[in-house]
Amino acid sequence: MHRPDVPKTLKGVILAGGLGTRLRPLTKVTNKHLLPVYDKPMIYYPLETLCSAGIVEIMIVTGGNSAGEFLRLLGNGAEFGLRDIYYTYQEGEGGIADALRLCEHFAEGASIVVVLGDNIIQENIAPYVAKFREQGAGARILLKEVADARRFGVPAFDGDRIVKIEEKPEHPKSPYAVTGVYMYDARVFDYIRTLSPSARGELEITDVNNRYLADGELRYDIMKGWWSDAGTFESLLRANDLVARERARRGEQE
């Protein structure tokens, strides 16, 4: 298999599909990623995360009955300083890797930085993206220590080396969650084509990460700032609280 180099120019992908069933009834009439997190729609946060890393072309994968609302809200991305925003549509809930599969034509052989649409991140990921460029090929993921890792992909370590990533394990082998920030070279789409649905009926991004791991080309960083997803009522409340506290902290510093 061809081993592509990571180019200096990267493209961004935001995965904002799915039906948001864990947030019903809030998501009966809108997409989860259009819900407010403190003073902005949720989708603004991953957009700003990618923009802060210098990415100027982004594709948004959306789904459900409110897909057109993203275009009404975000337009062509000029408000965020983007060259353009592209949109594509995911049918149903086929998993993260299934949604990413739809972006191959957008990537056009380039490497990509992927952010899940419900991820709220305190720090600028630009230094991590710079490390991805420097590593030359492969994949890079961001980890964060969490109170309950069972909801996430969880790395198992041998010293400082990841030996396996387990998806939503009942007994996590570390306290770290694989956050919803993934960086991949062009091989990611080849790997996705080889996947079979998991017991949940989805194409799992953990299986993609384990393929890079088996090739010896998965790197990681541990995030320093806070991070939260917003896919459950508890995590949505936590995300709102974290953003509110951050706004207050910045206000006190100004």
C-alpha positions as CSV (number, residue, x, y, z in Angstrom):
1,M,0.0,0.0,0.0
2,H,1.3,3.4,-0.9
3,R,2.6,5.4,2.1
4,P,1.6,9.0,1.4
5,D,3.5,12.0,2.9
6,V,1.6,14.5,5.1
7,P,1.4,17.7,3.0
8,K,1.8,21.1,4.5
9,T,-1.7,22.0,3.5
10,L,-4.3,20.0,5.3
11,K,-8.1,19.8,4.8
12,G,-10.6,19.7,7.7
13,V,-13.6,17.5,8.2
14,I,-16.3,17.9,10.8
15,L,-18.6,14.9,11.4
16,A,-22.0,16.2,12.4
17,G,-24.3,13.4,11.2
18,G,-26.3,10.9,13.2
19,L,-29.7,11.3,14.7
20,G,-28.8,12.4,18.3
21,T,-31.2,10.0,19.9
22,R,-29.5,10.3,23.3
23,L,-30.6,14.0,23.4
24,R,-34.3,13.4,22.6
25,P,-36.6,15.3,22.8
26,L,-34.2,18.2,22.1
27,T,-33.2,16.6,18.8
28,K,-36.7,15.7,17.5
29,V,-36.9,18.9,15.5
30,T,-33.2,19.8,15.0
31,N,-29.8,18.3,14.5
32,K,-27.8,17.8,17.7
33,H,-24.9,20.0,16.4
34,L,-27.2,23.0,16.0
35,L,-28.1,23.0,19.7
36,P,-26.6,25.9,21.8
37,V,-23.5,25.5,23.9
38,Y,-23.6,28.6,26.1
39,D,-23.6,31.5,23.5
40,K,-23.0,29.7,20.2
41,P,-24.4,26.8,18.2
42,M,-22.5,23.6,18.9
43,I,-21.1,23.4,15.4
44,Y,-19.2,26.6,15.8
45,Y,-16.8,25.0,18.2
46,P,-15.3,22.4,15.9
47,L,-15.3,25.0,13.1
48,E,-13.2,27.4,15.3
49,T,-11.0,24.5,16.4
50,L,-10.0,23.8,12.8
51,C,-9.7,27.4,11.8
52,S,-7.4,28.1,14.7
53,A,-5.1,25.4,13.3
54,G,-4.8,27.3,10.0
55,I,-7.2,25.1,8.0
56,V,-9.1,27.0,5.3
57,E,-11.1,24.2,3.6
58,I,-13.6,22.2,5.6
59,M,-16.2,19.6,4.7
60,I,-19.2,19.0,7.1
61,V,-20.9,15.7,7.1
62,T,-24.4,16.1,8.3
63,G,-27.6,14.0,8.4
64,G,-31.2,13.8,9.6
65,N,-34.0,16.1,8.7
66,S,-32.2,19.4,9.5
67,A,-29.2,19.2,7.1
68,G,-30.3,22.3,5.2
69,E,-30.1,24.3,8.4
70,F,-26.3,24.0,8.4
71,L,-26.1,25.9,5.1
72,R,-28.5,28.6,6.4
73,L,-26.3,29.0,9.5
74,L,-22.8,28.7,8.1
75,G,-23.2,29.7,4.4
76,N,-19.8,29.6,2.6
77,G,-17.7,29.9,5.7
78,A,-16.6,33.5,5.0
79,E,-17.6,34.5,8.6
80,F,-14.9,32.1,9.9
81,G,-12.3,33.2,7.4
82,L,-12.6,30.0,5.4
83,R,-11.9,29.6,1.7
84,D,-15.1,27.5,1.5
85,I,-17.3,25.0,3.3
86,Y,-18.4,21.9,1.6
87,Y,-21.3,19.7,2.7
88,T,-22.2,16.1,2.3
89,Y,-25.0,13.9,3.7
90,Q,-24.9,10.7,5.8
91,E,-27.8,8.4,5.6
92,G,-28.8,7.0,9.1
93,E,-26.2,6.2,11.8
94,G,-23.5,4.1,10.2
95,G,-20.7,5.2,12.6
96,I,-17.9,7.7,12.5
97,A,-15.8,5.8,9.9
98,D,-18.9,5.5,7.7
99,A,-19.3,9.3,7.8
100,L,-15.6,9.9,7.2
101,R,-15.8,7.6,4.1
102,L,-18.0,10.2,2.4
103,C,-15.2,12.7,2.4
104,E,-12.7,10.9,0.1
105,H,-13.6,12.9,-2.9
106,F,-13.2,16.1,-0.9
107,A,-9.7,15.1,0.5
108,E,-8.4,14.5,-3.1
109,G,-5.4,12.5,-1.7
110,A,-4.6,15.1,0.9
111,S,-4.2,14.4,4.6
112,I,-7.1,15.5,6.9
113,V,-7.8,16.7,10.4
114,V,-11.1,15.3,11.6
115,V,-13.1,16.8,14.5
116,L,-16.4,15.3,15.8
117,G,-19.1,17.9,15.7
118,D,-20.0,17.6,19.4
119,N,-16.4,18.1,20.7
120,I,-15.8,21.3,22.7
121,I,-12.0,21.9,23.2
122,Q,-10.4,24.6,25.3
123,E,-6.9,24.8,23.8
124,N,-5.6,25.6,20.3
125,I,-4.8,22.3,18.5
126,A,-2.3,24.0,16.2
127,P,0.8,22.6,18.0
128,Y,-0.6,19.0,17.6
129,V,-1.4,19.6,13.9
130,A,2.2,20.9,13.5
131,K,3.5,17.6,15.0
132,F,1.3,15.7,12.6
133,R,2.9,17.5,9.7
134,E,6.4,16.8,11.1
135,Q,5.8,13.1,11.5
136,G,5.6,12.7,7.7
137,A,2.9,10.1,7.4
138,G,0.4,7.9,9.4
139,A,-2.1,9.1,12.0
140,R,-2.2,11.2,15.2
141,I,-4.9,11.2,17.9
142,L,-5.5,13.3,21.0
143,L,-6.1,11.8,24.4
144,K,-7.6,13.2,27.5
145,E,-7.8,11.7,31.0
146,V,-11.5,11.4,32.0
147,A,-13.5,10.3,35.0
148,D,-15.4,7.5,33.2
149,A,-13.6,6.2,30.1
150,R,-16.2,3.5,29.4
151,R,-18.1,5.8,27.0
152,F,-15.1,6.2,24.7
153,G,-12.4,4.5,22.8
154,V,-9.7,3.7,25.4
155,P,-6.0,3.1,24.8
156,A,-4.1,0.3,26.5
157,F,-0.4,1.1,27.1
158,D,2.8,-0.7,27.5
159,G,4.9,2.0,29.1
160,D,4.3,5.1,26.9
161,R,3.4,3.0,23.9
162,I,-0.2,2.4,22.9
163,V,-0.6,-1.3,22.1
164,K,-4.4,-1.4,21.5
165,I,-7.4,0.8,21.5
166,E,-10.7,-0.7,22.8
167,E,-14.1,0.7,21.9
168,K,-16.3,1.5,25.0
169,P,-14.7,-1.2,27.2
170,E,-16.5,-2.4,30.3
171,H,-13.2,-2.4,32.1
172,P,-10.9,0.3,30.7
173,K,-7.2,-0.4,30.7
174,S,-6.3,3.3,31.2
175,P,-8.1,6.4,32.3
176,Y,-7.7,8.1,28.9
177,A,-10.3,8.7,26.3
178,V,-9.6,9.0,22.6
179,T,-11.0,12.4,22.0
180,G,-12.9,13.3,18.8
181,V,-9.8,14.8,17.0
182,Y,-8.1,12.5,14.5
183,M,-5.4,13.3,11.9
184,Y,-4.9,10.9,9.0
185,D,-2.9,10.6,5.8
186,A,-4.7,9.5,2.6
187,R,-4.6,5.8,3.6
188,V,-7.5,6.3,6.0
189,F,-10.0,5.7,3.1
190,D,-8.2,2.5,2.1
191,Y,-8.5,1.2,5.6
192,I,-12.2,2.2,5.9
193,R,-13.0,0.1,2.8
194,T,-11.7,-3.0,4.6
195,L,-13.9,-2.6,7.7
196,S,-16.8,-4.7,8.6
197,P,-19.6,-3.4,10.8
198,S,-19.2,-3.9,14.6
199,A,-21.7,-5.6,16.9
200,R,-23.4,-2.1,17.0
201,G,-23.8,-2.3,13.2
202,E,-21.4,0.6,12.7
203,L,-18.0,1.1,11.0
204,E,-15.8,2.0,14.0
205,I,-13.1,4.7,13.9
206,T,-11.4,2.6,16.6
207,D,-10.8,-0.1,14.0
208,V,-9.2,2.5,11.7
209,N,-6.9,3.7,14.5
210,N,-5.9,0.1,15.3
211,R,-4.9,-0.4,11.7
212,Y,-2.5,2.5,11.8
213,L,-1.3,1.2,15.2
214,A,-0.6,-2.2,13.6
215,D,1.4,-0.5,10.9
216,G,3.4,1.3,13.6
217,E,2.3,4.7,12.4
218,L,-0.1,6.0,15.1
219,R,1.1,8.8,17.3
220,Y,-0.6,10.5,20.1
221,D,-0.6,13.6,22.4
222,I,-2.3,14.1,25.7
223,M,-4.3,17.3,25.7
224,K,-3.5,19.9,28.4
225,G,-6.7,21.9,28.5
226,W,-10.2,20.7,29.2
227,W,-12.3,18.8,26.7
228,S,-15.9,17.6,26.5
229,D,-18.2,15.9,24.1
230,A,-21.8,17.0,24.2
231,G,-23.7,13.8,23.1
232,T,-25.6,13.2,26.4
233,F,-27.5,15.5,28.7
234,E,-24.8,15.2,31.3
235,S,-21.9,16.0,28.9
236,L,-24.0,18.8,27.2
237,L,-24.5,20.4,30.6
238,R,-20.8,20.0,31.4
239,A,-19.8,21.6,28.0
240,N,-22.0,24.6,28.7
241,D,-20.5,25.0,32.2
242,L,-16.9,24.7,30.9
243,V,-17.5,27.3,28.2
244,A,-19.3,29.7,30.6
245,R,-16.4,29.4,33.0
246,E,-13.9,30.0,30.2
247,R,-15.7,33.1,29.1
248,A,-15.7,34.4,32.6
249,R,-12.0,33.7,33.1
250,R,-11.1,35.5,29.9
251,G,-13.3,38.4,30.9
252,E,-11.5,38.7,34.2
253,Q,-8.1,38.7,32.4
254,E,-9.1,41.5,30.0
